[in-house]
Amino acid sequence: EGLEKTVAWYLENEEWLSNVTSGNYQAYYDTQYNNN
């Protein structure tokens, strides 16, 4: 059941997953937190 819920969450949040795996999230993080 837990695995099913996890897979369902990722399928429902494909845009988030795409941004994380494409490097967009890392670029955002770098911009927000590393440019002091």
Backbone as JSON, one array per atom type, in Angstrom:
{
  "sequence": "EGLEKTVAWYLENEEWLSNVTSGNYQAYYDTQYNNN",
  "N": [[0.83, -1.2, 0.0], [1.93, 1.26, 0.8], [3.93, 1.66, -1.13], [2.34, 1.82, -3.41], [0.96, 4.21, -2.89], [3.08, 5.99, -2.93], [4.02, 5.79, -5.59], [1.71, 6.66, -6.9], [1.64, 9.31, -5.98], [3.93, 10.4, -7.2], [3.18, 10.11, -9.89], [1.03, 11.84, -9.97], [2.28, 14.21, -9.63], [3.97, 14.96, -11.75], [5.07, 17.23, -12.99], [6.54, 18.49, -10.96], [8.42, 16.46, -10.48], [9.7, 16.38, -12.95], [10.9, 18.92, -13.01], [12.69, 18.66, -10.87], [14.37, 16.56, -11.69], [15.43, 17.58, -14.02], [17.18, 19.54, -13.37], [16.28, 22.07, -12.93], [15.28, 22.63, -10.37], [17.59, 22.56, -8.81], [18.96, 24.73, -9.91], [17.22, 26.81, -9.19], [17.4, 26.59, -6.38], [20.14, 27.17, -6.03], [20.14, 29.84, -6.9], [18.48, 31.05, -4.99], [19.7, 30.53, -2.51], [22.51, 30.52, -2.62], [23.51, 32.87, -3.57], [24.6, 35.2, -1.98]],
  "CA": [[0.0, 0.0, 0.0], [2.8, 2.43, 0.86], [4.56, 1.83, -2.44], [1.29, 2.28, -4.33], [0.71, 5.63, -2.62], [4.26, 6.73, -3.38], [3.98, 5.82, -7.05], [0.58, 7.52, -7.27], [2.03, 10.7, -5.73], [4.85, 10.82, -8.27], [2.42, 10.22, -11.13], [0.18, 13.03, -9.85], [3.15, 15.39, -9.52], [4.99, 14.79, -12.77], [5.75, 18.49, -13.27], [7.54, 18.65, -9.91], [9.47, 15.48, -10.73], [10.44, 16.82, -14.13], [11.75, 20.05, -12.61], [13.76, 18.18, -9.99], [15.32, 15.73, -12.43], [16.03, 18.33, -15.13], [18.14, 20.49, -12.85], [15.63, 23.35, -12.65], [15.18, 22.83, -8.92], [18.92, 22.9, -8.32], [19.25, 26.1, -10.33], [16.42, 27.68, -8.31], [18.0, 26.52, -5.06], [21.39, 27.92, -6.09], [19.81, 31.26, -7.01], [17.88, 31.53, -3.75], [20.47, 30.31, -1.29], [23.96, 30.62, -2.77], [23.88, 34.2, -4.04], [24.48, 36.09, -0.82]],
  "C": [[0.87, 1.26, 0.0], [3.46, 2.71, -0.47], [3.55, 2.34, -3.46], [1.02, 3.77, -4.14], [1.87, 6.49, -3.1], [4.26, 6.87, -4.89], [2.86, 6.74, -7.52], [0.94, 8.99, -7.08], [2.94, 11.2, -6.84], [4.12, 10.98, -9.59], [1.53, 11.46, -11.13], [0.99, 14.32, -9.83], [4.3, 15.32, -10.51], [5.74, 16.08, -13.07], [6.84, 18.74, -12.23], [8.72, 17.71, -10.17], [10.33, 15.88, -11.91], [11.38, 17.96, -13.79], [12.92, 19.6, -11.75], [14.81, 17.42, -10.8], [15.99, 16.47, -13.57], [17.11, 19.29, -14.66], [17.54, 21.85, -12.55], [15.56, 23.64, -11.16], [16.54, 23.23, -8.36], [19.3, 24.32, -8.69], [18.48, 27.09, -9.47], [17.05, 27.73, -6.92], [19.29, 27.34, -5.03], [21.13, 29.42, -6.12], [19.31, 31.81, -5.68], [18.83, 31.5, -2.55], [21.98, 30.49, -1.42], [24.42, 31.98, -3.27], [23.69, 35.2, -2.9], [24.93, 37.48, -1.14]]
}
